[in-house]
Amino acid sequence: MTATVAIKEANGAGPTLSTITQGRYCTTDSYNPGDNYPCVVPSSGFNYSYWKHHCLAISGTYTRVSNIRWYTSGAVASNWALGTGGMLLVCIRDSPTLGNGCPPGNYDQATGVAGTTGHYLKDATNGHNYYKGQTANPANADNYVSATPLEVDLNTYGPNATANSYYVVTQVKIASNATQGDKPNETFTFRYDEI
Amino acid sequence: MDVDQGPGLTPKLVYMWAVVTEDGNSAYPQYNLDTGEETSWAKVAGLKPDYLMWTPIPREISHKVAGTATLPVPSVILELNPDDIPVWTRRGVYTRTTSYVCQDCGAVFVWDGNCDLECGLCGHEFHWSPDMELICPECKNPVKIVYRAAVCPKCGAKDLWYCDVCKEFKATQLHLANNECRCPDCEPIDKHGLIRHKKVKPQNMDLLETHYVLGVRGQFEIEMVPFDKSLVDDISWKLVFMGRPHLVIEYDDTYIEINGKPLTLAKGDIVTLGPEIRAPNEFVIKVQDGNIRVKGDDDGTD
């Protein structure tokens, strides 16, 4: 048999994990705020979306799932016209022995000024507790493509365990010359080994 | 707390593994051909195989075992030397693509960001796509995109903006950097925001594929995929097993030999499996009795 997998997003203080069929980066802690809380182009400097936690939810009858990785199209910043210095940020660790992802126990709820900007992932005071103390800054997600995926979670799951992988933590960084409006479609991929 | 809005995706297997040992006299298939009972990999992992096979799931199994399917695909057999450490796994590739749904006609579409633009200097109107430079084709000056909107390619629907002062929808709007959208006709008199009517909404499209990987550690790795999606992976060759099995060349200046004849191929070239194909110092692959046989290239010559 094979594992059943889904992508879940964690929100709220709990957190609550939702198997999402819709979702967008926004300026509140919600996987889908409808038309509300859009990301805002700043008059200067950068604004940020609230950061997001996404994981691979594994269940069913299977032997072993391992080597969970994540990558993008490599063109998110340009496709989404995020402006000079704008990009999709993804968190990384200085010593990713078990992967760059955030363990479920280290989840940190996204915060910010609702409707305007999220707190930067590495903000010294309000940043993500699992990453703000790292030397490494959040990386440009466009660096992680199918040839060079991000190692998210190097744990081994199974047999038959119902589990959520480490989170990929991402955040949109928006420059003052970003383009407003709808964003072209993008593809994000989780890849894992199973036997 | 988990909130399930869907059970997730479970891929259908079209291949099962089989381990052959002791000079080909003992075979351990993933599924018992009579009962459909699955043998766990842990029970065979310690064996010293002569061959590892990805073999198509027979009809007797797909009728018994949920999540399997029988397709006309060839077996792929990896021949191992005594010192070879095999690389052998299934690889799940879960792809999430954002898309748009038209609220008028129901079309689901992927939008690349193309839009109609008007040059702010000369007024020339033109259609722009992301593979173009942001330059007016008429006066050659840079053009700035203030606002982009997804448009349904089937019925042309796009978000509408309504002014409740003018009591009409506005074909043009004033988009400000702080996300305000104001009525251009009301602007000189009374700055007034427009009401957005969503015609195009985002949604996700998920796809889960199972790829089958085989190789010899430190020598080569081949990822078997159902369809070519022109992915580039610098650690493995790509073998497409649906339709007529073939290798897809991933990089320019790839050197191989077909029946001993040297060839230098370009990215995107297709090599149909059949004759003996040698990737020097990596592997030799050929079709024999309808099966694809792969072994490490130990000749050591280029």
Chai-1 contact restraints between the chains, C-beta under 6 A:
chainA,res_idxA,chainB,res_idxB,connection_type,confidence,min_distance_angstrom,max_distance_angstrom,comment,restraint_id
A,T2,B,P11,contact,1.0,0.0,6.0,A-B,restraint_1
A,T2,B,G67,contact,1.0,0.0,6.0,A-B,restraint_2
A,T4,B,G8,contact,1.0,0.0,6.0,A-B,restraint_3
A,T4,B,T10,contact,1.0,0.0,6.0,A-B,restraint_4
A,V5,B,G8,contact,1.0,0.0,6.0,A-B,restraint_5
A,V5,B,Y94,contact,1.0,0.0,6.0,A-B,restraint_6
A,A6,B,G8,contact,1.0,0.0,6.0,A-B,restraint_7
A,G14,B,M1,contact,1.0,0.0,6.0,A-B,restraint_8
A,T16,B,M1,contact,1.0,0.0,6.0,A-B,restraint_9
A,T16,B,V3,contact,1.0,0.0,6.0,A-B,restraint_10
A,L17,B,D2,contact,1.0,0.0,6.0,A-B,restraint_11
A,S18,B,V3,contact,1.0,0.0,6.0,A-B,restraint_12
A,T19,B,D4,contact,1.0,0.0,6.0,A-B,restraint_13
A,T19,B,Q5,contact,1.0,0.0,6.0,A-B,restraint_14
A,T19,B,G6,contact,1.0,0.0,6.0,A-B,restraint_15
A,T21,B,N204,contact,1.0,0.0,6.0,A-B,restraint_16
A,Q22,B,Q203,contact,1.0,0.0,6.0,A-B,restraint_17
A,R24,B,P202,contact,1.0,0.0,6.0,A-B,restraint_18
A,P38,B,N179,contact,1.0,0.0,6.0,A-B,restraint_19
A,V40,B,N179,contact,1.0,0.0,6.0,A-B,restraint_20
A,V41,B,A177,contact,1.0,0.0,6.0,A-B,restraint_21
A,T63,B,S40,contact,1.0,0.0,6.0,A-B,restraint_22
A,T63,B,W41,contact,1.0,0.0,6.0,A-B,restraint_23
A,S146,B,L231,contact,1.0,0.0,6.0,A-B,restraint_24
A,S146,B,D233,contact,1.0,0.0,6.0,A-B,restraint_25
A,A147,B,V232,contact,1.0,0.0,6.0,A-B,restraint_26
A,A147,B,D233,contact,1.0,0.0,6.0,A-B,restraint_27
A,A147,B,D234,contact,1.0,0.0,6.0,A-B,restraint_28
A,T179,B,I145,contact,1.0,0.0,6.0,A-B,restraint_29
A,T179,B,R148,contact,1.0,0.0,6.0,A-B,restraint_30
A,Q180,B,Y147,contact,1.0,0.0,6.0,A-B,restraint_31
A,Q180,B,H175,contact,1.0,0.0,6.0,A-B,restraint_32
A,G181,B,Y147,contact,1.0,0.0,6.0,A-B,restraint_33
A,G181,B,R148,contact,1.0,0.0,6.0,A-B,restraint_34
A,G181,B,A149,contact,1.0,0.0,6.0,A-B,restraint_35
A,D182,B,R148,contact,1.0,0.0,6.0,A-B,restraint_36
A,D182,B,A149,contact,1.0,0.0,6.0,A-B,restraint_37
A,D182,B,A150,contact,1.0,0.0,6.0,A-B,restraint_38
A,P184,B,W111,contact,1.0,0.0,6.0,A-B,restraint_39
A,P184,B,D112,contact,1.0,0.0,6.0,A-B,restraint_40
A,P184,B,G113,contact,1.0,0.0,6.0,A-B,restraint_41
A,N185,B,T98,contact,1.0,0.0,6.0,A-B,restraint_42
A,N185,B,S99,contact,1.0,0.0,6.0,A-B,restraint_43
A,N185,B,V110,contact,1.0,0.0,6.0,A-B,restraint_44
A,N185,B,W111,contact,1.0,0.0,6.0,A-B,restraint_45
A,E186,B,T98,contact,1.0,0.0,6.0,A-B,restraint_46
A,T187,B,T95,contact,1.0,0.0,6.0,A-B,restraint_47
A,T187,B,T97,contact,1.0,0.0,6.0,A-B,restraint_48
A,F188,B,R96,contact,1.0,0.0,6.0,A-B,restraint_49
A,T189,B,T95,contact,1.0,0.0,6.0,A-B,restraint_50
A,F190,B,Y94,contact,1.0,0.0,6.0,A-B,restraint_51
A,R191,B,V93,contact,1.0,0.0,6.0,A-B,restraint_52
A,Y192,B,G92,contact,1.0,0.0,6.0,A-B,restraint_53
A,D193,B,T89,contact,1.0,0.0,6.0,A-B,restraint_54
A,D193,B,R91,contact,1.0,0.0,6.0,A-B,restraint_55
A,E194,B,R90,contact,1.0,0.0,6.0,A-B,restraint_56
A,E194,B,G92,contact,1.0,0.0,6.0,A-B,restraint_57
A,I195,B,W41,contact,1.0,0.0,6.0,A-B,restraint_58
A,I195,B,T89,contact,1.0,0.0,6.0,A-B,restraint_59
